[in-house]
Amino acid sequence: MIRVAVADDQALVRSGFVVLLRSADDIDVVGEAADGREALTETRRLLGVLRQDDSEPQLAPQPGVRSLQALVDREEAHGLPVLLVAEGEPRVLPASAQMTVFRVVDEALTAARGHAGITRASVTLRWRAAALELEIADDGLLENGGAPARDLRASLSERLRLHGGSVDATVLPDGTCPVKVRIPVDDRT
């Protein structure tokens, strides 16, 4: 049995945490840091030791607008036909906005799979003068009084806020719930 006590004394909490970690069979405590800055310095030092050669780490490119076809292919492999349409002249988006576009479409398509009677979906990108507009729609009906739409809207709002964007996921009278997103585009990027 593990017991946890909360204390106001940072040193007491730190020493108790170290004792707890040392009692675990699969965790090795390699050192103690006095503060966060020292902990980061030690972490960087350890990473430097682990990277024995001078090569750069092999990083995969982050998903973005160009990766949307992979999402469409994934949905089609699961039996949901998805139409991907782009209107207007595509422009360069910052990497973080690219990833946001990908995640928005991914979350909206994932949510759409739960709609009753869904047989098809569409993803439309509209490149406007000052914004990229996305619309992810399907022919399925939203159940549970629109709660999933509220959850999706809240989740996407957090992501889009970083880019000054907005989301509308309103349940229409016919029971469908298209997801409409707007992300401002700065031509200087």
C-alpha positions as CSV (number, residue, x, y, z in Angstrom):
1,M,0.0,0.0,0.0
2,I,1.3,3.5,-0.9
3,R,0.4,6.4,1.3
4,V,0.6,10.0,0.1
5,A,0.8,13.0,2.4
6,V,0.5,16.6,1.3
7,A,2.8,19.0,3.1
8,D,3.6,22.7,2.8
9,D,7.3,22.1,3.1
10,Q,8.8,21.6,-0.4
11,A,11.9,19.8,1.0
12,L,9.7,17.4,2.9
13,V,7.5,16.7,-0.1
14,R,10.5,16.2,-2.4
15,S,12.2,13.8,0.0
16,G,8.9,11.9,0.5
17,F,8.5,11.7,-3.3
18,V,12.1,10.4,-3.7
19,V,11.4,7.7,-1.1
20,L,8.2,6.7,-2.9
21,L,10.0,6.5,-6.3
22,R,12.9,4.5,-4.8
23,S,10.4,1.9,-3.5
24,A,9.1,1.2,-7.0
25,D,10.8,-1.8,-8.7
26,D,10.8,-0.4,-12.2
27,I,11.9,3.3,-11.5
28,D,15.4,4.4,-11.0
29,V,16.0,7.7,-9.3
30,V,19.2,9.1,-11.0
31,G,19.5,12.3,-9.0
32,E,17.7,15.0,-7.2
33,A,17.3,18.6,-8.4
34,A,16.9,21.6,-6.1
35,D,14.5,23.3,-8.5
36,G,12.9,23.2,-12.0
37,R,15.8,24.9,-13.7
38,E,18.3,22.4,-12.3
39,A,16.0,19.5,-13.3
40,L,15.9,20.8,-16.9
41,T,19.7,21.2,-17.0
42,E,20.1,17.6,-15.8
43,T,17.6,16.3,-18.3
44,R,19.4,18.1,-21.2
45,R,22.7,16.6,-19.9
46,L,21.2,13.1,-19.8
47,L,19.8,13.5,-23.3
48,G,23.3,14.7,-24.5
49,V,24.8,11.5,-23.0
50,L,22.1,9.3,-24.6
51,R,22.8,10.9,-28.0
52,Q,26.3,9.5,-28.6
53,D,26.7,10.5,-32.2
54,D,26.6,14.0,-33.6
55,S,23.6,13.3,-35.8
56,E,20.3,15.2,-35.4
57,P,17.4,13.3,-34.1
58,Q,15.2,11.7,-36.7
59,L,11.9,13.6,-36.4
60,A,8.8,12.8,-38.5
61,P,7.1,15.8,-40.1
62,Q,4.1,17.0,-38.2
63,P,0.7,16.4,-39.9
64,G,-0.9,19.3,-41.7
65,V,-3.1,20.2,-44.6
66,R,-1.2,17.9,-46.9
67,S,-1.9,15.0,-44.6
68,L,-5.7,15.3,-44.8
69,Q,-5.9,12.7,-47.6
70,A,-4.5,10.2,-45.1
71,L,-7.4,10.9,-42.8
72,V,-9.8,10.5,-45.7
73,D,-8.2,7.2,-46.7
74,R,-8.4,6.0,-43.0
75,E,-12.1,6.7,-42.9
76,E,-12.7,5.0,-46.2
77,A,-10.8,2.0,-45.0
78,H,-13.3,1.8,-42.1
79,G,-16.2,1.9,-44.6
80,L,-17.1,5.7,-44.5
81,P,-16.8,7.4,-47.9
82,V,-15.4,10.9,-47.4
83,L,-15.2,13.6,-50.1
84,L,-12.2,16.0,-49.7
85,V,-12.6,19.3,-51.6
86,A,-10.3,22.4,-51.7
87,E,-11.5,25.7,-53.0
88,G,-9.3,28.8,-53.6
89,E,-5.6,29.3,-53.7
90,P,-3.8,27.4,-50.8
91,R,-1.3,29.4,-48.8
92,V,1.4,28.6,-46.4
93,L,0.3,28.2,-42.8
94,P,2.6,28.1,-39.8
95,A,3.4,24.6,-38.6
96,S,1.2,25.0,-35.5
97,A,-1.8,26.1,-37.6
98,Q,-1.1,23.2,-40.0
99,M,-1.3,20.7,-37.2
100,T,-4.5,22.4,-35.8
101,V,-6.2,22.0,-39.2
102,F,-5.2,18.3,-39.2
103,R,-6.4,17.7,-35.6
104,V,-9.7,19.6,-36.2
105,V,-10.5,17.4,-39.2
106,D,-9.4,14.3,-37.4
107,E,-11.6,15.0,-34.3
108,A,-14.6,16.0,-36.4
109,L,-14.4,12.8,-38.5
110,T,-13.9,10.7,-35.4
111,A,-17.0,12.3,-33.8
112,A,-19.0,11.8,-37.1
113,R,-18.4,8.0,-36.9
114,G,-20.7,8.1,-33.8
115,H,-23.6,9.7,-35.7
116,A,-26.7,7.5,-36.3
117,G,-27.2,6.4,-39.8
118,I,-24.1,7.9,-41.2
119,T,-23.3,6.9,-44.8
120,R,-21.0,9.6,-46.1
121,A,-19.0,12.6,-45.0
122,S,-17.2,15.6,-46.6
123,V,-14.3,17.8,-45.7
124,T,-14.2,21.2,-47.5
125,L,-11.3,23.6,-47.3
126,R,-12.1,27.2,-48.5
127,W,-9.1,29.4,-48.8
128,R,-10.4,33.0,-48.4
129,A,-8.6,36.3,-48.5
130,A,-8.1,36.5,-44.8
131,A,-8.9,33.0,-43.5
132,L,-9.0,29.3,-44.1
133,E,-12.5,28.0,-43.6
134,L,-13.1,24.3,-43.0
135,E,-16.4,22.5,-43.1
136,I,-16.7,18.9,-42.0
137,A,-20.2,17.5,-42.6
138,D,-21.9,14.1,-42.7
139,D,-25.4,12.8,-43.3
140,G,-25.7,11.1,-39.8
141,L,-28.0,12.3,-37.1
142,L,-26.7,13.5,-33.8
143,E,-28.2,11.8,-30.8
144,N,-28.2,12.5,-27.0
145,G,-29.6,16.0,-27.3
146,G,-26.5,17.5,-28.9
147,A,-24.1,16.8,-26.0
148,P,-21.4,15.4,-28.3
149,A,-21.5,18.6,-30.4
150,R,-21.0,20.7,-27.3
151,D,-18.0,18.5,-26.2
152,L,-16.5,18.7,-29.7
153,R,-17.1,22.4,-29.9
154,A,-15.3,22.9,-26.5
155,S,-12.4,20.7,-27.5
156,L,-11.9,22.4,-30.9
157,S,-12.3,25.9,-29.4
158,E,-9.3,25.4,-27.2
159,R,-7.2,24.4,-30.2
160,L,-8.4,27.2,-32.4
161,R,-8.0,29.9,-29.7
162,L,-4.3,29.7,-30.2
163,H,-4.7,30.9,-33.8
164,G,-7.5,33.4,-33.3
165,G,-9.9,30.9,-34.9
166,S,-13.5,30.0,-34.2
167,V,-15.7,26.9,-34.5
168,D,-19.5,26.4,-35.0
169,A,-20.9,23.0,-34.4
170,T,-24.6,23.7,-34.2
171,V,-27.2,20.9,-34.6
172,L,-29.4,21.8,-37.5
173,P,-33.2,21.2,-37.6
174,D,-32.7,18.0,-39.7
175,G,-30.5,16.5,-36.9
176,T,-27.1,16.9,-38.7
177,C,-24.3,18.8,-37.2
178,P,-21.7,20.2,-39.6
179,V,-18.5,21.5,-38.0
180,K,-17.5,24.9,-39.4
181,V,-14.1,26.3,-38.5
182,R,-12.4,29.6,-39.4
183,I,-8.7,30.2,-39.0
184,P,-7.3,33.6,-39.9
185,V,-4.5,33.5,-42.4
186,D,-1.7,36.0,-42.3
187,D,-0.1,36.4,-45.7
188,R,3.2,37.4,-44.1
189,T,3.8,33.8,-42.9
